[in-house]
């Protein structure tokens, strides 16, 4: 398994990204991972490495590349809940700066980068998103249903909003399979929000599983934060492995 940092050309510059690939020549099925708000760091490289160990080539782009190369904030206090307020004060403009149009354009660039590699198997990729990455991954598969065969979203927030471009309103474009794991008692994705999302998916005829992880908090897969939940994270790995195996036929 090899982990490198690569620069992915996008329309208005480059996005730095982790590229993690198994040993050997391939070709390997591609997995595109959308980061949480804290960005590229060892925990995400570790998670990408687990996917690569199962035979996938994994790209984890810095979604905030327009603000600079990762890391964009000091993450030394990530394990301290008291530091999260100041961190989010700096990250919030970057989070809301990711418009649906930018996500769609950047996703096309990430997929083009993968498709051009000789070690990537032909055909659609799978996209995985964590926290805000889950929301943007849903936008990505809505924008590129022919290039993304499946989505796995974990503890995503704001999949349902009152805005006219709320992610749940675009699910009619999705042709692939979705797996949606919701954190329990998540103020960014309430029980009413989950019900609204599921109603939209049902109406659109989308193939999906939507599950609530009881007792798990928003961000539960991130071992470098205080909300990490080992049991919920192992459940997430099992669900993700199942989706990847089913999608890629491995």
SEFI-367236 format. One line per field, with one value per residue: residue in three letters; z, y, x of N, C-alpha, C in turn. Coordinates in nm, 3 decimals, padded with zeros to 5 digits, m for minus. Each point is the difference from the previous one (the first is absolute). Layout:
SEFI-367236
type = Ala ...
nzz = Z ...
nyy = Y ...
nxx = X ...
cazz = Z ...
cayy = Y ...
caxx = X ...
czz = Z ...
cyy = Y ...
cxx = X ...
//
This chain:
SEFI-367236
type = Unk Unk Unk Unk Unk Unk Unk Unk Unk Unk Unk Unk Unk Unk Unk Unk Unk Unk Unk Unk Unk Unk Unk Unk Unk Unk Unk Unk Unk Unk Unk Unk Unk Unk Unk Unk Unk Unk Unk Unk Unk Unk Unk Unk Unk Unk Unk Unk Unk Unk Unk Unk Unk Unk Unk Unk Unk Unk Unk Unk Unk Unk Unk Unk Unk Unk Unk Unk Unk Unk Unk Unk Unk Unk Unk Unk Unk Unk Unk Unk Unk Unk Unk Unk Unk Unk Unk Unk Unk Unk Unk Unk Unk Unk Unk Unk Unk Unk Unk Unk Unk Unk Unk Unk Unk Unk Unk Unk Unk Unk Unk Unk Unk Unk Unk Unk Unk Unk Unk Unk Unk Unk Unk Unk Unk Unk Unk Unk Unk Unk Unk Unk Unk Unk Unk Unk Unk Unk Unk Unk Unk Unk Unk Unk Unk Unk Unk Unk Unk Unk Unk Unk Unk Unk Unk Unk Unk Unk Unk Unk Unk Unk Unk Unk Unk Unk Unk Unk Unk Unk Unk Unk Unk Unk Unk Unk Unk Unk Unk Unk Unk Unk Unk Unk Unk Unk Unk Unk Unk Unk Unk Unk Unk Unk Unk Unk Unk Unk Unk Unk Unk Unk Unk Unk Unk Unk Unk Unk Unk Unk Unk Unk Unk Unk Unk Unk Unk Unk Unk Unk Unk Unk Unk Unk Unk Unk Unk Unk Unk Unk Unk Unk Unk Unk Unk Unk Unk Unk Unk Unk Unk Unk Unk Unk Unk Unk Unk Unk Unk Unk
nzz = 00.000 m00.085 00.082 m00.090 m00.010 m00.067 m00.112 00.020 m00.131 00.039 m00.023 00.130 m00.020 00.119 00.020 00.116 m00.004 00.085 m00.047 00.024 m00.033 m00.035 00.047 m00.100 m00.117 00.060 m00.059 00.080 00.058 m00.043 00.112 m00.007 00.090 00.047 00.035 00.132 00.080 00.079 m00.110 m00.097 00.053 00.095 00.071 m00.089 00.012 00.130 m00.006 m00.077 00.090 00.086 m00.071 m00.005 00.127 m00.027 m00.063 00.065 m00.108 00.094 m00.034 00.081 m00.074 00.002 00.053 00.092 m00.111 m00.019 00.124 m00.070 00.016 00.018 00.134 00.004 00.100 00.116 m00.023 00.061 m00.001 m00.104 00.089 00.001 00.057 00.094 m00.081 00.004 00.096 00.049 m00.003 00.044 00.085 m00.009 00.029 00.073 m00.023 00.030 00.107 00.028 m00.020 00.045 m00.105 m00.030 m00.060 00.106 00.081 m00.084 m00.013 00.130 00.023 m00.102 00.058 00.119 m00.058 m00.062 00.112 00.063 m00.088 00.014 00.117 m00.045 00.127 m00.066 00.052 m00.122 m00.023 00.052 00.075 00.124 00.054 00.093 00.089 00.073 00.091 m00.012 00.004 00.092 00.047 m00.011 00.060 00.075 00.015 00.028 00.070 00.051 00.006 00.045 m00.025 m00.115 00.089 00.080 00.027 00.104 00.108 00.087 00.079 00.079 00.095 m00.114 m00.008 00.022 00.001 00.101 m00.083 00.036 m00.035 m00.107 00.044 00.093 00.052 00.092 m00.050 m00.002 00.091 m00.068 00.004 00.119 m00.057 00.082 00.077 00.100 00.083 00.090 00.071 00.084 00.053 00.116 00.006 m00.132 00.059 m00.072 00.057 00.024 00.088 00.012 00.006 00.081 00.064 m00.004 00.034 00.090 00.032 m00.010 00.068 00.083 00.000 00.012 00.080 00.089 m00.036 00.122 00.094 00.089 00.077 00.116 00.037 00.071 00.069 m00.132 00.019 m00.038 m00.105 00.022 m00.127 00.048 m00.005 m00.071 00.022 00.091 m00.117 m00.014 m00.078 00.071 00.077 00.001 00.025 00.081 00.047 00.001 00.051 00.078 00.025 00.017 00.067 00.059 00.009 00.035 00.077 00.039 00.014 00.051 00.064 00.116
nyy = m00.119 00.095 00.093 00.083 00.118 00.022 00.064 00.026 00.009 00.119 00.043 00.030 m00.113 m00.036 m00.125 00.026 m00.120 m00.087 m00.074 m00.097 m00.082 m00.113 m00.095 00.000 m00.055 m00.074 00.054 00.106 m00.044 00.111 00.053 00.089 00.050 00.049 00.086 m00.010 00.088 m00.092 m00.061 00.005 m00.122 m00.042 00.042 00.097 00.021 m00.016 00.074 00.086 m00.015 00.004 00.098 00.056 m00.033 00.043 00.067 00.116 00.075 00.076 00.094 00.078 00.076 00.105 m00.015 00.045 m00.061 00.064 m00.049 m00.098 m00.040 m00.125 00.022 00.036 m00.085 00.052 m00.127 00.067 00.080 m00.084 m00.052 00.131 m00.040 00.058 m00.069 m00.075 00.080 00.030 m00.133 m00.020 00.092 m00.068 m00.116 00.065 00.106 m00.089 m00.042 00.122 00.010 m00.124 00.073 m00.031 00.118 00.048 m00.058 00.034 00.121 00.012 m00.053 00.072 00.097 m00.031 m00.016 00.115 00.048 m00.057 00.042 00.102 m00.060 m00.057 00.038 00.076 m00.086 m00.035 00.100 00.013 00.106 m00.021 00.077 00.041 00.039 00.084 00.011 00.116 m00.093 m00.047 00.121 00.031 m00.118 00.031 00.122 m00.064 m00.095 00.105 00.060 m00.116 m00.022 00.040 00.076 00.000 m00.121 00.057 00.026 00.021 00.040 00.056 00.002 00.004 00.130 00.061 m00.126 00.054 00.099 00.126 m00.010 00.077 00.004 m00.027 m00.071 m00.009 00.122 m00.039 m00.079 00.067 00.064 m00.054 m00.073 00.035 m00.082 00.031 00.023 00.024 00.033 00.008 00.102 m00.059 00.055 00.005 00.116 m00.046 m00.108 00.067 m00.059 00.123 00.043 m00.101 00.023 00.128 m00.030 m00.087 00.092 00.090 m00.083 m00.026 00.129 00.009 m00.099 00.069 m00.083 m00.027 00.016 00.031 00.015 m00.006 00.055 m00.077 00.111 m00.001 00.078 00.121 m00.060 m00.100 00.014 00.121 m00.089 00.109 m00.029 00.081 00.012 m00.044 m00.090 m00.084 m00.026 00.126 00.026 m00.104 00.044 00.120 m00.060 m00.069 00.108 00.070 m00.098 m00.015 00.133 00.010 m00.106 00.048 00.120 m00.040 m00.075 00.038
nxx = 00.083 m00.032 00.044 m00.053 00.058 m00.112 00.025 m00.127 00.015 m00.040 m00.123 00.018 00.068 00.048 m00.039 00.061 00.053 m00.054 00.099 m00.086 00.101 m00.060 00.077 00.083 m00.028 m00.090 m00.105 m00.020 m00.111 m00.058 00.050 m00.097 00.085 m00.115 00.090 00.020 m00.057 00.053 m00.036 00.091 00.018 00.082 m00.106 m00.012 00.129 m00.017 m00.110 00.063 00.098 m00.099 m00.051 00.121 00.007 m00.122 00.100 m00.020 m00.003 00.055 m00.088 00.074 m00.080 00.079 m00.119 00.085 00.034 m00.114 m00.002 00.056 00.123 m00.034 00.000 m00.126 m00.014 00.032 00.034 00.094 m00.106 00.008 00.082 00.003 m00.113 00.074 00.081 m00.108 m00.042 00.121 00.012 m00.122 00.039 00.113 m00.059 m00.088 00.079 00.094 m00.066 m00.043 00.131 m00.024 m00.023 m00.126 00.011 00.064 m00.088 m00.096 00.053 00.023 m00.119 m00.042 00.070 m00.052 m00.117 00.023 00.049 m00.100 m00.090 00.085 m00.014 00.111 00.020 m00.087 m00.085 m00.037 m00.084 m00.122 00.024 00.041 m00.094 00.087 m00.091 00.073 m00.098 00.061 00.095 m00.082 m00.021 00.127 00.017 m00.106 00.047 00.113 m00.064 m00.061 00.119 00.049 m00.128 00.053 00.063 m00.106 00.046 00.058 m00.073 00.099 m00.099 00.092 m00.092 m00.068 00.021 m00.115 m00.041 m00.067 m00.027 m00.026 00.127 m00.013 00.126 m00.091 00.101 m00.094 m00.001 00.127 m00.058 m00.090 00.117 m00.006 00.094 00.099 00.068 m00.080 00.102 m00.094 00.108 m00.101 00.065 m00.003 m00.120 00.009 00.031 00.104 m00.055 m00.113 m00.079 m00.048 00.125 00.031 m00.114 00.034 00.124 m00.042 m00.087 00.100 00.076 m00.098 m00.031 00.134 m00.034 00.071 00.098 m00.044 00.094 m00.089 00.109 m00.062 00.114 m00.078 m00.003 00.015 00.103 m00.037 00.054 m00.084 00.032 00.007 00.100 00.023 m00.128 m00.055 m00.060 00.122 m00.059 00.075 m00.104 m00.040 00.128 00.006 m00.114 00.057 00.110 m00.079 m00.073 00.111 00.057 m00.117 m00.012 00.128 m00.014 m00.116 00.053 00.115 m00.089 00.055
cazz = 00.000 m00.013 00.020 m00.047 m00.020 m00.141 m00.038 m00.098 m00.069 m00.001 m00.094 00.038 00.073 00.032 00.132 00.059 00.036 00.029 m00.091 00.069 m00.092 00.039 m00.074 m00.123 m00.117 m00.019 00.045 00.122 00.003 00.062 00.105 00.026 00.138 00.033 00.138 00.092 m00.001 00.053 m00.113 m00.015 00.119 00.011 00.015 m00.130 m00.071 00.059 m00.048 m00.142 m00.005 00.023 m00.126 m00.096 00.038 m00.053 m00.144 m00.069 m00.012 00.074 m00.010 00.105 m00.033 00.089 m00.055 00.023 m00.069 m00.041 00.113 00.020 00.018 00.135 00.084 m00.006 00.138 00.097 00.052 00.120 00.106 m00.049 00.103 00.110 m00.041 00.018 m00.114 m00.123 m00.033 m00.081 m00.126 m00.093 m00.038 m00.116 m00.108 m00.051 m00.134 m00.100 m00.013 m00.076 m00.131 m00.093 m00.061 m00.084 m00.128 00.020 00.031 m00.126 m00.088 00.060 m00.008 m00.137 m00.010 00.075 m00.076 m00.119 00.047 00.023 m00.125 m00.085 00.055 m00.050 00.109 00.041 m00.083 m00.069 00.058 00.103 00.132 00.117 00.081 00.143 00.062 00.145 00.048 m00.114 m00.120 m00.038 m00.072 m00.131 m00.079 m00.056 m00.113 m00.108 m00.073 m00.072 m00.118 m00.090 00.024 m00.093 00.033 00.138 00.007 00.133 00.102 00.142 00.076 00.143 00.089 m00.075 00.046 m00.094 m00.124 m00.018 00.046 m00.063 m00.119 m00.126 m00.050 00.102 m00.065 m00.014 m00.112 m00.125 m00.003 m00.118 m00.102 00.041 m00.057 00.075 00.133 00.111 00.138 00.080 00.142 00.074 00.142 00.088 00.062 m00.069 m00.030 m00.140 m00.077 00.099 m00.041 m00.103 m00.121 m00.056 m00.059 m00.123 m00.099 m00.043 m00.082 m00.132 m00.066 m00.039 m00.111 m00.119 m00.035 00.019 00.083 00.113 00.139 00.089 00.134 00.112 00.090 00.133 00.097 m00.064 m00.017 m00.127 m00.013 00.079 m00.060 00.004 00.121 00.056 00.065 00.120 m00.027 m00.061 00.054 m00.064 m00.043 m00.117 m00.111 m00.056 m00.076 m00.123 m00.090 m00.053 m00.099 m00.115 m00.069 m00.068 m00.114 m00.099 m00.058 m00.084 m00.115 m00.088 m00.027 00.047
cayy = 00.119 00.121 00.125 00.117 00.122 00.036 00.120 m00.031 00.122 00.039 00.109 00.126 m00.022 m00.140 m00.047 m00.100 m00.118 m00.127 m00.110 m00.122 m00.111 m00.128 m00.042 m00.069 00.083 00.026 00.121 m00.009 00.085 00.129 00.054 00.142 00.028 00.142 00.022 00.082 00.141 00.019 m00.009 m00.106 m00.019 m00.142 m00.088 m00.028 m00.086 m00.133 m00.057 m00.031 m00.117 m00.120 m00.028 m00.046 m00.135 m00.089 m00.008 00.116 00.120 00.099 00.142 00.083 00.137 00.113 00.071 00.143 00.034 00.142 00.076 m00.035 m00.142 m00.052 00.037 00.142 00.047 m00.073 m00.109 m00.057 m00.006 m00.071 m00.088 00.080 00.056 00.145 00.064 m00.017 00.127 00.082 m00.067 00.016 00.141 00.017 m00.091 00.023 00.061 m00.098 m00.097 00.057 00.040 m00.113 00.005 m00.117 00.011 m00.031 m00.142 m00.074 00.022 m00.064 m00.145 m00.040 00.003 m00.115 m00.122 00.001 m00.037 m00.144 m00.073 00.009 m00.082 m00.138 m00.094 00.008 m00.082 00.077 m00.003 00.099 m00.009 00.013 00.117 m00.014 00.131 00.008 00.130 00.087 m00.076 m00.078 00.090 00.032 m00.122 m00.014 00.094 m00.050 m00.109 00.061 00.070 m00.093 m00.134 m00.097 m00.022 m00.046 m00.114 m00.012 00.097 m00.030 00.124 m00.028 00.113 00.126 00.096 00.093 m00.060 00.058 00.139 00.073 00.070 m00.059 m00.096 m00.101 m00.124 m00.102 00.033 m00.043 m00.144 m00.059 m00.023 m00.109 m00.132 m00.100 m00.040 00.085 m00.045 00.121 m00.030 00.123 00.002 00.012 00.130 00.095 00.120 00.035 m00.096 m00.046 m00.109 00.054 00.014 m00.134 m00.042 00.078 m00.054 m00.133 00.021 00.045 m00.114 m00.092 00.058 m00.002 m00.138 m00.024 m00.114 00.055 m00.039 00.114 m00.058 00.084 m00.068 00.041 00.033 00.058 00.145 00.055 m00.014 m00.117 m00.081 00.072 m00.045 00.109 00.096 m00.055 m00.067 m00.131 m00.113 m00.115 m00.096 00.058 00.005 m00.135 m00.020 00.077 m00.073 m00.116 00.047 00.052 m00.114 m00.068 00.080 m00.005 m00.134 m00.015 00.090 m00.037 m00.143 m00.060
caxx = m00.083 00.080 m00.072 00.072 m00.080 00.000 m00.074 m00.103 m00.042 m00.141 m00.021 00.062 00.125 00.025 m00.041 00.087 m00.079 00.064 m00.024 00.041 m00.024 00.061 00.118 m00.032 m00.027 m00.141 m00.068 m00.079 m00.119 00.030 m00.085 00.022 m00.039 m00.015 00.044 m00.078 00.041 00.136 00.090 00.100 00.081 00.032 m00.115 m00.058 00.094 m00.016 m00.125 00.021 00.087 m00.080 m00.070 00.099 00.041 m00.103 00.012 m00.053 00.082 m00.079 00.038 m00.062 00.041 m00.022 m00.116 00.019 00.125 00.002 00.051 00.140 00.031 m00.023 m00.113 m00.037 m00.014 00.081 m00.082 00.063 m00.101 m00.117 m00.051 m00.055 m00.128 m00.002 00.064 m00.078 m00.065 00.092 00.030 m00.112 m00.008 00.088 m00.037 m00.136 m00.003 00.040 m00.109 m00.111 00.050 m00.012 m00.132 m00.027 00.070 00.142 00.012 m00.019 00.116 00.117 m00.018 00.035 00.146 00.053 m00.030 00.086 00.134 00.000 m00.023 00.119 00.107 m00.003 m00.023 m00.141 m00.087 m00.103 m00.133 m00.028 00.060 m00.087 00.035 m00.023 00.012 m00.011 m00.048 m00.033 00.034 m00.117 m00.091 00.055 00.000 m00.134 m00.006 00.085 m00.064 m00.112 00.053 00.071 m00.054 00.057 00.141 00.008 m00.091 m00.058 00.040 m00.012 00.008 00.005 m00.027 m00.013 m00.099 m00.061 m00.047 m00.133 m00.011 m00.110 00.051 m00.047 00.099 00.026 00.042 m00.104 m00.088 00.061 00.025 m00.062 00.101 00.088 m00.028 00.075 m00.048 00.043 m00.003 m00.002 00.011 m00.026 00.032 m00.116 m00.021 00.087 m00.078 00.014 m00.078 m00.096 m00.090 m00.089 00.081 00.019 m00.127 m00.019 00.093 m00.047 m00.119 00.046 00.064 m00.107 m00.075 00.085 00.031 00.143 00.039 00.076 m00.018 00.016 00.005 00.044 00.092 m00.045 00.104 00.119 m00.009 00.047 00.144 00.039 00.108 00.127 00.069 00.081 m00.089 m00.062 m00.129 00.026 m00.074 00.062 m00.102 m00.068 00.095 00.011 m00.124 00.016 00.089 m00.073 m00.098 00.073 00.057 m00.110 m00.038 00.106 00.003 m00.118 00.011 00.111 m00.004 00.125
czz = 00.000 00.016 m00.045 00.001 m00.144 m00.019 m00.114 m00.070 00.009 m00.084 00.031 00.081 00.018 00.139 00.048 00.053 00.044 m00.111 00.066 m00.090 00.053 m00.075 m00.126 m00.110 m00.016 m00.130 00.120 m00.013 00.084 00.103 00.024 00.137 00.021 00.151 00.085 00.004 00.047 m00.104 00.002 00.121 00.016 00.012 m00.136 m00.085 00.050 m00.053 m00.149 m00.015 00.024 m00.126 m00.105 00.031 m00.048 m00.152 m00.079 m00.011 00.051 m00.020 00.104 m00.025 00.114 m00.060 00.016 m00.075 m00.043 00.111 00.028 00.018 00.145 00.072 m00.002 00.138 00.089 00.066 00.128 00.115 m00.038 00.104 00.117 m00.044 00.010 m00.119 m00.127 m00.042 m00.083 m00.134 m00.102 m00.040 m00.123 m00.119 m00.064 m00.135 m00.110 m00.026 m00.089 m00.135 m00.103 m00.055 m00.081 m00.133 00.012 00.029 m00.128 m00.090 00.056 m00.009 m00.139 m00.018 00.074 m00.078 m00.128 00.037 00.021 m00.131 m00.089 00.048 m00.053 00.110 00.055 m00.097 m00.070 00.070 00.111 00.130 00.106 00.079 00.144 00.063 00.149 00.040 m00.120 m00.132 m00.046 m00.076 m00.140 m00.089 m00.059 m00.116 m00.120 m00.080 m00.071 m00.129 m00.102 00.019 m00.091 00.036 00.143 00.020 00.135 00.091 00.136 00.077 00.148 00.080 m00.074 00.064 m00.115 m00.138 m00.036 00.058 m00.067 m00.128 m00.128 m00.061 00.106 m00.067 m00.022 m00.119 m00.134 m00.016 m00.121 m00.111 00.027 m00.064 00.076 00.135 00.106 00.132 00.087 00.148 00.079 00.146 00.081 00.060 m00.056 m00.033 m00.145 m00.092 00.097 m00.052 m00.108 m00.132 m00.068 m00.069 m00.131 m00.112 m00.053 m00.087 m00.141 m00.077 m00.048 m00.121 m00.130 m00.043 00.014 00.086 00.116 00.127 00.085 00.142 00.102 00.092 00.142 00.094 m00.058 m00.025 m00.137 m00.004 00.058 m00.060 00.020 00.132 00.063 00.064 00.121 m00.026 m00.060 00.074 m00.072 m00.053 m00.126 m00.121 m00.063 m00.079 m00.134 m00.098 m00.063 m00.109 m00.127 m00.081 m00.080 m00.126 m00.110 m00.069 m00.096 m00.128 m00.099 m00.031 00.042 00.121
cyy = 00.125 00.124 00.116 00.119 00.042 00.131 m00.035 00.130 00.019 00.127 00.127 m00.020 m00.148 m00.029 m00.101 m00.114 m00.113 m00.098 m00.125 m00.117 m00.128 m00.022 m00.076 00.097 00.037 m00.061 m00.027 00.085 00.125 00.039 00.145 00.032 00.150 00.018 00.067 00.141 00.021 m00.029 m00.114 m00.004 m00.150 m00.092 m00.033 m00.086 m00.143 m00.069 m00.036 m00.123 m00.129 m00.038 m00.053 m00.143 m00.104 m00.001 00.116 00.109 00.116 00.140 00.078 00.145 00.098 00.084 00.151 00.053 00.146 00.090 m00.030 m00.150 m00.042 m00.016 00.151 00.060 m00.085 m00.106 m00.061 m00.012 m00.078 m00.093 00.071 00.062 00.152 00.073 m00.006 00.127 00.090 m00.063 00.022 00.146 00.028 m00.083 00.034 00.071 m00.097 m00.102 00.056 00.054 m00.111 m00.004 m00.127 00.004 m00.032 m00.148 m00.083 00.011 m00.070 m00.152 m00.051 m00.004 m00.118 m00.129 m00.007 m00.043 m00.151 m00.077 m00.001 m00.088 m00.143 m00.104 00.006 m00.080 00.087 m00.013 00.101 m00.028 m00.005 00.120 m00.023 00.138 m00.004 00.143 00.089 m00.066 m00.087 00.083 00.029 m00.123 m00.027 00.096 m00.054 m00.110 00.049 00.066 m00.096 m00.143 m00.107 m00.037 m00.049 m00.108 m00.012 00.108 m00.063 00.129 m00.032 00.130 00.134 00.088 00.081 m00.063 00.050 00.140 00.063 00.070 m00.067 m00.099 m00.104 m00.133 m00.100 00.025 m00.049 m00.150 m00.068 m00.028 m00.124 m00.131 m00.112 m00.028 00.093 m00.077 00.124 m00.038 00.130 m00.015 00.020 00.141 00.106 00.124 00.045 m00.096 m00.068 m00.117 00.048 00.017 m00.136 m00.047 00.074 m00.051 m00.135 00.012 00.043 m00.115 m00.101 00.052 m00.006 m00.142 m00.035 m00.124 00.052 m00.079 00.123 m00.053 00.103 m00.084 00.048 00.020 00.062 00.148 00.042 m00.004 m00.128 m00.083 00.061 m00.026 00.108 00.109 m00.064 m00.077 m00.139 m00.111 m00.126 m00.099 00.049 00.003 m00.137 m00.036 00.072 m00.073 m00.119 00.042 00.049 m00.115 m00.074 00.075 m00.008 m00.137 m00.020 00.083 m00.046 m00.151 m00.074 m00.089
cxx = 00.088 m00.089 00.088 m00.095 00.016 m00.075 m00.095 m00.040 m00.151 m00.012 00.073 00.127 00.027 m00.054 00.103 m00.086 00.090 m00.038 00.056 m00.038 00.063 00.130 m00.043 m00.038 m00.146 m00.050 m00.091 m00.127 00.026 m00.105 00.042 m00.055 m00.005 00.017 m00.108 00.060 00.143 00.108 00.099 00.092 00.023 m00.120 m00.062 00.093 m00.010 m00.126 00.010 00.087 m00.076 m00.078 00.096 00.045 m00.100 m00.003 m00.055 00.106 m00.084 00.059 m00.078 00.041 m00.025 m00.112 00.012 00.122 00.007 00.052 00.147 00.018 m00.023 00.135 m00.024 m00.021 00.089 m00.089 00.058 m00.099 m00.123 m00.061 m00.064 m00.132 m00.006 00.060 m00.085 m00.073 00.089 00.035 m00.112 m00.021 00.085 m00.047 m00.135 m00.004 00.041 m00.111 m00.110 00.044 m00.007 m00.143 m00.025 00.073 00.147 00.021 m00.012 00.122 00.123 m00.010 00.035 00.152 00.063 m00.021 00.083 00.142 00.009 m00.009 00.124 00.114 m00.009 m00.026 m00.142 m00.084 m00.104 m00.135 m00.016 00.075 m00.109 00.047 m00.043 00.018 m00.025 m00.038 m00.036 00.037 m00.115 m00.101 00.052 00.012 m00.137 m00.019 00.079 m00.069 m00.126 00.047 00.059 m00.052 00.058 00.144 00.021 m00.105 m00.069 00.057 m00.015 00.025 m00.010 m00.005 00.002 m00.107 m00.054 m00.024 m00.140 00.000 m00.122 00.043 m00.050 00.099 00.036 00.036 m00.113 m00.091 00.056 00.013 m00.065 00.099 00.084 m00.046 00.071 m00.062 00.058 m00.004 00.019 m00.002 m00.011 00.040 m00.128 m00.007 00.094 m00.081 00.010 m00.074 m00.097 m00.082 m00.097 00.075 00.019 m00.127 m00.027 00.090 m00.049 m00.125 00.039 00.065 m00.104 m00.076 00.079 00.036 00.147 00.021 00.086 m00.027 00.031 m00.010 00.047 00.088 m00.029 00.119 00.124 m00.021 00.051 00.153 00.056 00.112 00.138 00.073 00.086 m00.086 m00.067 m00.129 00.018 m00.073 00.050 m00.103 m00.069 00.093 00.019 m00.126 00.009 00.091 m00.070 m00.098 00.070 00.062 m00.106 m00.041 00.104 00.005 m00.117 00.013 00.105 00.004 00.124 m00.027
//
